[in-house]
Amino acid sequence: MMTEVRVPTLGESVTEATVATWFKKPGDAVAVDEMLCELETDKVTVEVPAPIAGTLTEIVAAEGDTVGVDALLAQISEGGAAKKTDTDDTPKPEEKVPSSSDTGPSDIRPRDDEEPAETPKSNGTEMDIMVPTLGESVTEATVSTWFKKPGQAFQADEMLCELETDKVSVEVPAPAAGVMTKLLAEEGATVEAGGKLAVMSTDGSAAVSAPSAPAATAAPATASKDVEDAPSAKKMMAENNLTDVKGTGKDGRVMKEDVLKALASPAPAVVQAAPPRAPVAADQDSREERVKMTRLRQTIARRLKESQNTAAMLTTYNDVDMTEVMALRNEYKDLFLKKHGVKLGFMSFFTKACVHALNEVPEVNAEIDGTDVVYKKYVNMGIAAGTPTGLVVPVINDADQMSFAGIEKAIAAMGAKARDGKLTMAEMQGGTFTISNGGVYGSLMSSPILNPPQSGILGMHKIQDRPMAINGEVVIRPMMYLALSYDHRIVDGKGAVTFLVRVKEALEDPRRLLMDL
């Protein structure tokens, strides 16, 4: 039975694409979800997977062709006995027709310039361990730790290895009980989403293979001189006399968007090399330890520096008397815990106060998109949390629609996931405003850095008893410094100060939150 391979949906307002690369040729065996070809649109690259396992019989749209949505790309014959549709499929006299004794289980002999088709597994006992879905816009990860080595047995769902992406760690469970036979990606290797990590056997008596070098799909992505760039990219480079364009496609392939980005980018400024480290005494050098930064730490460093370089960041300060909030919390915390099953903390008060202030000063909840300002009619509150591996910011969606109990439950759930390294990419995306509580670590004052593309972040600090002049008398009050960092490109000083004053007023008299004052 023949199955058609068609152009998938390419995205909103995108109606056509260019066939950049075919990874398979007519006659090649394909597995379900194995990548057949790569399409290139004006903005993104789209990979087309195989809908079924079988043999690729015909390619309808060649590399360089422009195709519309749902256009026919190729045809696959279910099973491995399909006949190739090439016009010249009769063996030449001097060619030997491959037989089962010559080629083994596969009836197709790979050419020298392409990867061999995957050999069908004998008795169905071998199984590939694949890289799972890593999250929206995340295409690769680093193999952090292997918990199992070749020859070791494991149970179904037992953790085999841990992958590290820019933001989260991903554990890879065993798809079935069995024995590890071969590692295709060693620790430290970079793997692509959907790539192969290892091979296991569901037969306990299966022979164990020695560890091998990482497969091509699991090796660090480096451009190969033998990789053909996308046809549209080559044409644009020739027209604009470009020779050195960094490719982001498969195996370093230069895509059309890479050339467009290179044309739009200004000439790189001359960057002076970082000065060498100061000489270290020999007896001290042996007491130093050099550790490679994790992907998470590299991402934190890069994003924070980008935020400083991009936004016109400014910070305004105020302090808040926490007397009323502390009294209200102490009065109702036991009833709150009994009814809702979660402790009443300060974060729900601050979240509610920020939502109240954002309604009055909406530009703090907006973001810049090119020459447009995008005002959000909702509040997705980011709650910054420190973990053993670095700072993460889980997001509570639609916090403006939630009760105190709902906010506290969401914060508790996200906090537990952050500590255990179980946060997903989706749970850390889409924030419109962020609260960072450095007070839990004893910070008395700080200037938080924006979490782009957000335009505001509130810094909470330690509650400290201080003498305050109230009604002509000096009294001791529990005070907290507040800091609002904001993007001065979109938020004026008046708006920033107004926002912080509204937060202060709401916390010093929590009844204002009930009255929406």
VOGU-3710 file (C-alpha; in Angstrom, 3 decimals, decimal comma):
1> mmtevrvptl> 0,000/0,000/0,000  1,300/3,449/-0,929  1,247/6,353/1,539  1,644/9,948/0,434  4,047/12,353/2,121  2,703/15,882/1,956  3,841/19,355/2,997  2,732/19,993/6,612  1,234/23,213/7,931  4,013/25,795/7,760
11> gesvteatva> 2,720/28,401/10,163  0,395/31,350/10,185  0,339/33,258/6,865  3,049/30,977/5,388  1,791/29,335/2,212  4,875/27,896/0,530  8,350/26,552/1,187  11,464/25,422/-0,658  12,642/21,812/-0,514  16,111/22,278/0,986
21> twfkkpgdav> 17,420/18,747/1,517  16,320/15,169/1,061  17,825/12,859/3,697  16,542/9,749/1,920  16,668/8,575/-1,692  14,197/6,393/-3,602  14,679/2,823/-2,470  15,860/3,726/1,036  14,151/2,097/3,991  12,577/4,513/6,473
31> avdemlcele> 11,285/4,158/10,027  8,215/5,841/11,491  8,935/9,519/12,324  12,386/9,343/10,707  13,231/12,642/8,993  12,727/12,445/5,239  13,450/15,980/4,129  13,875/19,559/5,254  11,719/22,433/4,003  12,735/26,050/4,181
41> tdkvtvevpa> 10,340/28,996/4,569  11,065/32,695/4,929  11,378/32,313/8,695  11,822/28,732/9,816  13,108/25,351/8,772  10,586/22,495/8,858  11,531/18,828/9,011  9,133/16,330/7,435  8,955/12,946/9,217  7,911/9,628/7,717
51> piagtlteiv> 4,242/8,858/8,504  4,857/5,086/8,323  7,714/2,605/8,172  8,508/1,300/4,728  10,472/2,160/1,598  10,684/5,535/-0,083  9,516/4,780/-3,595  9,268/8,173/-5,277  10,352/11,763/-4,708  7,896/14,148/-6,361
61> aaegdtvgvd> 9,427/17,479/-5,282  13,191/17,719/-5,819  15,635/19,864/-3,848  15,179/23,513/-4,755  11,515/23,112/-5,758  8,929/25,476/-4,278  5,935/23,669/-2,808  2,666/24,815/-1,279  0,973/23,626/1,883  -0,329/20,035/1,514
71> allaqisegg> 1,539/19,553/-1,775  2,729/16,014/-2,547  6,390/15,530/-1,656  6,940/11,800/-1,999  5,410/8,360/-1,686  6,255/5,553/0,705  5,461/1,906/0,208  4,592/0,050/3,397  7,047/-2,760/4,039  10,462/-3,285/2,466
81> aakktdtddt> 9,554/-4,947/-0,826  8,384/-1,904/-2,721  9,840/-1,365/-6,143  11,719/1,846/-6,864  10,021/4,134/-9,336  13,250/5,433/-10,884  13,110/5,147/-14,661  16,361/3,213/-14,768  15,633/0,471/-12,240  16,933/-2,439/-14,367
91> pkpeekvpss> 20,328/-3,724/-13,212  23,112/-3,120/-15,669  24,883/-6,208/-16,971  28,042/-5,501/-15,029  26,143/-4,903/-11,796  25,365/-7,708/-9,441  21,848/-7,751/-8,056  22,155/-7,817/-4,272  20,840/-10,967/-2,688  19,942/-11,728/0,876
101> sdtgpsdirp> 23,205/-13,611/1,274  25,133/-10,524/0,110  23,397/-7,837/2,061  22,053/-9,503/5,164  18,610/-8,569/6,462  18,411/-5,385/4,379  17,738/-5,632/0,638  19,224/-2,212/-0,124  22,954/-1,584/-0,150  23,805/2,005/0,908
111> rddeepaetp> 25,821/4,223/-1,371  29,180/5,568/-0,259  27,924/9,155/0,029  25,006/8,516/2,349  24,333/6,928/5,703  23,307/3,281/5,515  19,675/2,565/6,134  19,009/1,202/9,586  19,317/-2,559/9,644  16,114/-4,243/10,793
121> ksngtemdim> 16,531/-5,822/14,183  16,587/-9,591/14,438  13,677/-11,145/16,348  12,608/-7,639/17,374  14,767/-7,776/20,527  16,829/-4,629/19,898  15,373/-1,193/20,533  16,693/2,319/19,984  16,717/4,770/22,898  15,874/8,181/21,487
131> vptlgesvte> 16,203/11,791/22,641  12,751/12,858/23,879  10,989/16,095/23,019  12,985/18,846/24,719  10,481/21,695/24,680  9,373/24,511/22,431  12,227/25,961/20,332  14,791/23,644/21,999  16,555/21,533/19,373  19,550/20,071/21,183
141> atvstwfkkp> 20,859/18,996/24,558  24,061/17,770/26,181  24,362/14,260/27,591  25,096/15,010/31,232  25,207/11,600/32,935  24,702/7,970/31,965  23,225/5,940/34,826  23,609/2,670/32,928  26,600/1,286/31,066  26,726/-1,365/28,305
151> gqafqademl> 25,986/-4,764/29,821  23,866/-3,462/32,684  20,236/-4,534/33,021  17,370/-2,210/33,936  13,629/-2,146/34,398  11,013/-0,322/32,333  10,877/3,421/33,175  14,175/3,240/35,070  16,291/6,343/34,427  18,999/5,630/31,845
161> celetdkvsv> 20,580/9,043/31,426  20,155/12,745/32,080  20,224/15,405/29,375  20,920/19,075/29,998  19,356/21,854/27,905  19,686/25,610/28,202  17,170/25,714/31,030  16,154/22,319/32,332  17,465/18,826/32,902  15,620/16,008/31,135
171> evpapaagvm> 15,699/12,429/32,386  15,436/9,671/29,789  13,581/6,586/31,062  13,906/3,069/29,685  11,110/2,339/27,177  11,115/-1,307/28,308  12,996/-3,701/30,575  16,216/-4,988/29,084  19,987/-4,686/28,823  22,062/-1,770/27,552
181> tkllaeegat> 24,028/-2,962/24,527  25,595/0,171/23,020  25,978/3,878/23,831  25,805/6,088/20,757  26,301/9,395/22,609  28,894/9,601/25,355  28,736/12,025/28,281  29,416/15,555/27,080  28,137/14,916/23,545  25,538/17,229/22,022
191> veaggklavm> 22,440/15,449/20,732  19,527/16,677/18,651  15,863/16,254/19,538  14,765/12,923/18,084  18,348/11,644/17,742  19,569/8,253/18,930  21,174/7,949/22,340  21,797/4,232/22,683  20,706/0,738/21,715  19,150/-1,688/24,184
201> stdgsaavsa> 18,069/-5,290/24,001  14,855/-6,639/25,463  16,469/-10,087/25,488  18,503/-10,591/28,662  20,824/-13,010/26,867  21,692/-10,561/24,090  25,386/-10,006/23,386  26,724/-6,737/24,689  28,515/-4,420/22,303  31,472/-2,342/23,426
211> psapaataap> 30,884/1,391/23,749  31,245/3,109/20,428  31,965/6,643/19,401  28,967/8,952/19,273  26,869/8,622/16,162  26,810/11,424/13,641  23,463/12,668/14,963  24,836/12,775/18,480  28,110/14,527/17,789  28,558/18,205/18,494
221> ataskdveda> 27,083/20,176/15,654  29,990/21,246/13,496  29,842/22,282/9,918  31,124/19,720/7,461  32,816/20,738/4,234  30,851/18,003/2,474  27,456/19,404/3,556  25,481/21,039/0,746  23,946/24,383/1,695  20,301/25,049/0,911
231> psakkmmaen> 19,843/26,019/-2,777  18,179/29,335/-1,952  20,967/30,112/0,528  23,696/29,425/-2,061  21,954/31,661/-4,564  21,656/34,554/-2,106  25,272/34,187/-0,970  26,449/34,305/-4,584  24,332/37,385/-5,326  25,674/39,232/-2,277
241> nltdvkgtgk> 29,287/37,970/-2,379  28,996/36,267/0,996  31,397/33,470/1,794  31,441/33,041/5,547  27,897/32,476/6,826  27,290/30,391/9,922  24,739/27,657/9,224  22,029/26,600/11,665  20,606/23,745/9,611  21,350/20,061/9,956
251> dgrvmkedvl> 25,101/19,367/10,235  25,865/23,090/9,906  23,949/23,524/6,639  23,489/27,195/5,690  19,780/28,026/5,346  18,041/30,986/3,742  17,318/32,627/7,108  21,041/32,410/7,982  21,906/34,463/4,909  19,131/36,968/5,627
261> kalaspapav> 20,418/37,343/9,169  23,968/37,862/7,907  22,788/40,538/5,469  20,768/42,317/8,165  23,559/42,236/10,744  25,930/45,199/10,863  29,603/44,617/10,332  30,967/43,055/13,502  32,877/45,409/15,728  36,448/44,616/16,498
271> vqaapprapv> 36,390/42,850/19,842  39,518/42,833/21,882  40,480/39,463/23,226  40,018/38,972/26,929  43,232/39,667/28,810  45,092/36,566/29,909  44,815/35,461/33,495  47,351/36,830/35,907  50,168/34,404/36,609  49,426/31,956/39,403
281> aadqdsreer> 52,073/30,619/41,716  52,919/26,975/41,127  51,904/25,903/44,631  48,529/27,621/44,193  47,901/26,407/40,668  47,640/22,829/41,919  44,901/23,937/44,302  42,669/25,396/41,605  39,810/23,523/39,981  38,563/24,306/36,485
291> vkmtrlrqti> 34,947/23,273/35,817  33,085/23,834/32,549  30,012/26,025/32,920  26,749/24,139/32,584  24,451/25,028/29,704  22,040/26,541/32,229  24,745/28,787/33,709  25,945/29,811/30,226  22,381/30,714/29,267  21,856/32,718/32,459
301> arrlkesqnt> 25,085/34,626/31,831  24,239/35,296/28,184  20,634/36,401/28,798  21,495/38,697/31,687  24,237/40,375/29,678  21,913/40,700/26,685  19,341/42,316/28,976  21,887/44,886/30,142  23,013/45,608/26,592  19,513/45,834/25,088
311> aamlttyndv> 17,152/47,430/27,597  17,487/50,968/28,951  17,416/49,567/32,461  16,740/51,787/35,446  15,807/50,971/39,065  13,636/52,909/41,481  13,379/52,139/45,198  10,934/52,458/48,056  10,290/50,777/51,362  7,157/49,203/52,774
321> dmtevmalrn> 5,914/48,785/56,328  5,005/45,089/56,634  3,098/45,485/59,923  -0,401/45,021/58,502  0,488/42,143/56,166  2,281/40,296/58,972  -0,649/40,840/61,358  -3,183/39,631/58,769  -1,060/36,609/57,958  -0,599/35,672/61,620
331> eykdlflkkh> -4,325/36,025/62,257  -5,492/33,776/59,425  -2,578/31,447/58,639  -3,963/28,505/60,653  -7,460/28,788/59,152  -5,948/29,255/55,706  -3,847/26,098/56,033  -6,781/24,102/57,397  -9,121/25,113/54,578  -6,781/25,241/51,581
341> gvklgfmsff> -4,048/22,772/52,554  -1,265/25,248/51,808  0,562/27,806/53,946  -0,239/31,496/53,608  3,012/33,216/52,632  4,021/36,713/51,657  4,318/35,931/47,921  0,552/35,833/47,400  0,248/39,321/48,939  3,019/40,657/46,704
351> tkacvhalne> 1,545/38,953/43,636  -1,870/40,455/44,327  -0,327/43,891/44,993  1,630/43,745/41,710  -1,465/42,713/39,736  -3,315/45,655/41,299  -0,498/48,041/40,310  -0,132/46,594/36,792  -3,786/47,354/36,107  -3,057/51,032/36,774
361> vpevnaeidg> 0,321/51,161/35,017  -0,091/48,690/32,090  3,197/49,636/30,385  5,083/47,775/33,118  3,244/44,650/31,943  3,989/45,306/28,251  6,901/44,494/25,962  8,587/46,011/22,919  8,316/44,155/19,615  10,300/46,023/16,977
371> tdvvykkyvn> 8,639/49,420/16,739  5,447/48,234/18,461  4,469/48,099/22,125  2,490/44,973/23,010  0,170/45,553/25,986  -0,838/42,351/27,796  -4,429/42,105/29,019  -3,389/39,337/31,403  -0,674/38,806/33,995  1,615/35,790/33,771
381> mgiaagtptg> 3,665/36,187/36,925  7,243/34,892/36,911  8,512/33,867/40,347  12,320/33,734/40,355  13,687/30,760/42,288  17,235/29,756/43,122  18,140/26,101/42,627  21,370/24,128/43,123  22,020/24,434/39,374  21,130/28,102/38,958
391> lvvpvindad> 18,328/30,635/38,727  15,027/29,613/37,105  11,810/31,584/36,686  8,672/29,423/36,621  5,576/31,273/35,410  2,107/31,335/36,985  -0,260/31,920/34,093  -3,269/34,218/34,542  -2,248/35,167/38,070  -4,648/38,107/37,843
401> qmsfagieka> -7,549/35,637/37,792  -6,401/33,624/40,813  -7,242/33,767/44,512  -4,718/33,915/47,354  -5,050/30,150/47,778  -4,651/29,502/44,053  -1,493/31,611/43,932  0,023/29,916/46,992  -0,726/26,439/45,595  0,799/27,341/42,239
411> iaamgakard> 3,921/28,789/43,883  4,331/25,711/46,079  3,969/23,337/43,125  6,385/25,301/40,941  8,878/25,629/43,790  8,911/21,874/44,366  9,468/21,228/40,658  12,274/23,799/40,556  14,087/22,186/43,489  13,764/18,736/41,918
421> gkltmaemqg> 14,799/19,932/38,463  11,436/18,867/37,003  10,362/22,169/35,447  9,505/21,982/31,761  10,310/24,629/29,179  6,603/25,448/28,851  6,433/26,231/32,576  9,157/28,875/32,244  7,850/30,695/29,175  5,307/33,440/28,595
431> gtftisnggv> 5,908/35,548/31,710  4,850/39,205/31,561  6,267/40,411/34,902  8,646/38,899/37,476  9,046/38,978/41,250  12,435/38,109/42,741  12,743/37,520/46,490  16,341/37,980/47,564  15,168/38,456/51,136  15,002/34,699/51,717
441> ygslmsspil> 18,803/34,704/51,441  19,218/37,761/53,684  19,555/40,456/51,006  18,778/43,908/52,369  18,946/45,782/49,035  19,635/44,902/45,409  18,853/45,996/41,838  17,304/43,068/39,945  18,038/42,604/36,246  15,155/42,438/33,769
451> nppqsgilgm> 14,046/39,100/32,402  13,667/39,955/28,665  11,409/40,685/26,900  9,623/41,787/30,064  9,706/45,458/30,996  9,581/45,187/34,771  10,831/43,102/37,709  10,157/43,675/41,407  12,858/42,859/43,939  11,767/41,865/47,469
461> hkiqdrpmai> 14,237/41,973/50,345  14,746/41,070/53,980  12,201/42,273/56,548  14,149/44,183/59,169  13,033/46,081/62,273  13,961/49,750/61,858  13,115/52,944/63,741  10,508/54,943/61,842  9,043/58,395/62,522  5,248/57,972/62,606
471> ngevvirpmm> 2,925/60,772/63,757  5,832/62,592/65,325  7,032/59,580/67,299  9,861/57,125/66,696  8,563/53,547/66,610  10,071/50,236/65,592  8,448/48,753/62,497  9,188/45,702/60,302  10,379/47,321/57,081  11,295/45,938/53,663
481> ylalsydhri> 13,076/47,686/50,811  11,461/47,265/47,392  13,254/47,737/44,073  11,592/48,001/40,679  13,889/47,634/37,672  12,202/48,689/34,453  12,900/49,312/30,784  13,042/53,083/30,397  12,370/52,726/26,654  8,739/51,895/27,415
491> vdgkgavtfl> 8,215/52,848/31,074  8,666/56,488/32,117  9,889/57,431/35,567  6,403/58,599/36,557  4,897/55,224/35,676  7,614/53,300/37,511  7,285/55,369/40,691  3,481/55,169/40,533  3,661/51,389/40,207  5,931/51,039/43,229
501> vrvkealedp> 3,798/53,409/45,331  0,671/51,386/44,504  2,412/48,197/45,595  3,500/49,899/48,828  -0,035/51,188/49,529  -1,615/47,789/48,914  0,807/46,035/51,275  0,605/48,629/54,035  -3,216/48,428/53,931  -4,213/45,030/52,460
511> rrllmdl> -7,892/45,991/52,638  -7,256/48,147/49,558  -6,867/44,931/47,545  -10,415/43,890/48,499  -11,802/47,305/47,565  -9,713/47,566/44,370  -8,321/50,911/45,520
//
